[in-house]
Amino acid sequence: MTKAYWIANGEIADAEQYKKYVEANAEAFAAFGARFLVRGGAGDVQEGSFKSRTVVIEFDSYEQALACYNSPTYQKARALRLDVSTINLIIVRGYDGPQPGDRRS
């Protein structure tokens, strides 16, 4: 099964209030098997423009990623960050096909 990812990029206006969102989202993420791959780490923009905080979360499937986002538990947590952050969020399917150098047919 192909994995899926939440990719979020944004700005946090109130770090203390945002901490409440982080605490609240843990329940939904645990229930849907989410794994943080990037969580606000430092980076260097090579092309385009990005906001100061980037998060990448891995799920075992696209269906799990969507179900987590749409769950009442996550939506309750999400409400805590709406007034204190500007976030772009995309949910994407992973890729399991051939890679450069692969000898797969």
C-alpha positions as CSV (number, residue, x, y, z in Angstrom):
1,M,0.0,0.0,0.0
2,T,1.3,3.4,-0.9
3,K,1.9,5.8,2.0
4,A,0.5,9.4,2.1
5,Y,1.7,12.6,3.6
6,W,0.4,15.8,5.1
7,I,2.7,18.7,4.0
8,A,2.1,21.9,5.9
9,N,3.9,25.2,5.6
10,G,2.9,28.3,7.6
11,E,3.4,31.0,10.1
12,I,2.6,30.9,13.8
13,A,1.4,34.2,15.3
14,D,1.0,33.0,18.9
15,A,3.3,30.3,20.0
16,E,1.6,29.8,23.4
17,Q,-1.8,29.2,21.8
18,Y,-0.2,27.0,19.1
19,K,1.1,24.7,21.8
20,K,-2.5,24.0,22.8
21,Y,-3.1,22.8,19.2
22,V,0.0,20.6,19.3
23,E,-1.2,19.0,22.6
24,A,-4.7,18.5,21.2
25,N,-3.7,17.0,17.8
26,A,-1.6,14.2,19.4
27,E,-4.7,12.1,20.1
28,A,-5.9,12.1,16.4
29,F,-2.4,11.5,15.1
30,A,-1.9,8.5,17.4
31,A,-5.2,7.1,16.5
32,F,-4.4,7.2,12.7
33,G,-0.8,6.1,13.0
34,A,0.8,9.4,12.0
35,R,4.6,9.8,12.0
36,F,6.3,13.1,11.9
37,L,9.1,13.2,9.3
38,V,9.7,17.0,9.6
39,R,8.4,19.1,12.5
40,G,9.4,22.7,12.1
41,G,13.0,22.0,11.4
42,A,15.4,24.6,10.0
43,G,15.8,24.7,6.2
44,D,17.1,26.8,3.4
45,V,14.8,27.9,0.6
46,Q,16.4,27.0,-2.7
47,E,13.5,28.1,-5.0
48,G,10.3,29.9,-4.5
49,S,9.1,31.1,-1.1
50,F,8.2,29.3,2.1
51,K,6.9,30.3,5.4
52,S,8.9,29.7,8.6
53,R,7.4,26.4,9.8
54,T,7.2,23.2,7.7
55,V,5.8,19.9,8.9
56,V,5.6,16.6,7.0
57,I,3.6,13.8,8.5
58,E,3.5,10.3,7.1
59,F,0.5,7.9,7.1
60,D,0.2,4.3,6.0
61,S,-2.4,5.2,3.3
62,Y,-4.1,8.1,1.7
63,E,-7.4,7.0,3.2
64,Q,-5.9,7.2,6.7
65,A,-4.5,10.6,6.0
66,L,-7.9,11.9,4.9
67,A,-9.7,10.1,7.7
68,C,-7.4,11.8,10.3
69,Y,-8.0,15.2,8.9
70,N,-11.7,14.8,8.7
71,S,-12.0,13.1,12.2
72,P,-13.9,15.1,14.9
73,T,-10.8,14.7,17.1
74,Y,-8.5,16.5,14.6
75,Q,-11.1,19.1,13.7
76,K,-11.4,20.0,17.4
77,A,-7.7,20.4,17.6
78,R,-7.5,22.3,14.3
79,A,-10.0,24.9,15.7
80,L,-7.3,25.8,18.3
81,R,-4.9,27.0,15.6
82,L,-7.1,28.8,13.2
83,D,-6.9,32.2,14.8
84,V,-3.1,32.0,15.6
85,S,-1.6,30.6,12.4
86,T,-1.7,30.8,8.6
87,I,-1.1,27.3,7.3
88,N,-1.1,25.8,3.8
89,L,-1.8,22.1,4.0
90,I,-1.8,19.5,1.3
91,I,-2.5,15.8,1.6
92,V,-0.7,13.8,-1.1
93,R,-0.3,10.2,-2.1
94,G,3.2,8.7,-1.9
95,Y,4.9,7.2,-4.9
96,D,5.9,3.5,-5.2
97,G,7.0,3.4,-8.8
98,P,10.4,3.1,-10.4
99,Q,13.2,5.4,-9.2
100,P,16.3,6.7,-11.1
101,G,18.7,3.8,-11.4
102,D,16.1,1.1,-10.7
103,R,16.2,-1.9,-12.9
104,R,12.5,-2.7,-12.4
105,S,10.5,-3.3,-15.5
